[in-house]
Amino acid sequence: MSKAKPKSKKVVVSTTAKKTVVNTTSTNTKIAPTKSKRRTTTANTIAKDPLLFGRQNYILMGIGFGIILLGLALMTGGGMPSPDVWDENIIYGFRRTVLAPFLMLVGLVVEVVAIFKK
């Protein structure tokens, strides 16, 4: 005959500590239910957080971004009317060398003011 191993009993070990409450009128002990320690976030707590910037800040940021885009648009340009002719006034004109970079810098200043404005 084969020797069979005796079946061992499975023991379940709980990882949460159970609280015992002793009833003073009797010798029986009662186990109090454990409360969940999970944090729940509701829509109300999320909605209460204020935005980092106010409405005026976002408006100023949009204006600054628009000024920067206007400067970039003024800096772009087409080619020469004829491939045989080189005209320096088209490439190195006032609009591309002075006005467009000035508008881009003004837009950056507006952005900085929008960020730091209380």
N, C-alpha and C positions, 0 to 999 in steps of 0.2 A: 504494500500500500504506500501511496505517496503521502509525504508529510505536508499538509497544507498549513500555510501561515494563518494564524488567527487574524481575523479582520479587526483592524484598529478603528476606534471611533474617531470621527472627525470632530475637531474642536474649533469653534468659531470664536475668534478673539475680536472684540470691538475696539476700535481706536478712539472712540469718544468716551470720556469719563462720565459715569452715571452718578447723579447726585442722589443720595439717600436721605430721606426725611423720616425721622423717628417719631412715631405717634406716641405721645405720652400716656394716652389712656389704655393702649394695648401694647402687646409685645411685637406686633406685626410691623414690618418696615415697608414704607411705600417709596417707589421710585418716581421722582419728579421728571416730567418730560423735559428734554433738552431743547433749547431754542436754537434756531439756525443763526449762524453768524454771518450769513451772506449779506452784503450791502446791496440794497436795491436802489436803483436810480429811476426816478419817475420823470415824466415829461415836464412836470412843474419845476423840478430842481434844475433841469437843463435850461428851461426858458428864462429862469431868473438871472442867469449869468449875463452881464452886460457885454456889449460889443467892445472891442478894443478901441475903435475910433467912432466918432460921432458922425452925424449926417453931413455936417459942414466939412469935415476932414475928407470924406469920400468924394464930395463934390469938387473940392480943391485938387484932389488926386486925379480926378478925371480931367479937369481943366489942364493940369500940368502935363498929363499924358497926351492930351490933344495938341498942346503947344509943341511937345517933342515930335509928335508925328508930323505936324506942319513943317517944322524945321527939316525933318528928313525928306519930306516931299519936295521942299524947295531946293534941297541939295541935289536931288536927282535931275537928270537932264537927258535930252536926246543926243543924238550924234550930230555930226556935221552935215550941212545940207548936201555937200558934194564930197565924195571920198578923196578927190584930188586937192581940195582946199582945206587948209588948217587955219581956223580963226580962233585966236586966243581970247577974244572978248566973249565967246560963247562958253568956253570952259572956265576961264578965270574971271568971270564977271562978279559984280557986287553981290548979286543974289546968292551965288554958291559959296563965295569965300567969306562974306561978312554977315549977311542977313540970316542965312540958315544956321550957322554955328551959334550966332547970338540968340536966336529963338530956342535952340536946343538947350543952351545954358539957362535961359530964363525958365524954361519948362522944368529943368532940374531944380532950380531954386524954388519954384512953386511946389514941387514935390516934397522938398525938405521942409518947407513951411507947413505944408499939409500934415506931415508926419508929426512935427513937434508942436503943433497948435493944440492947446487945451480946450 
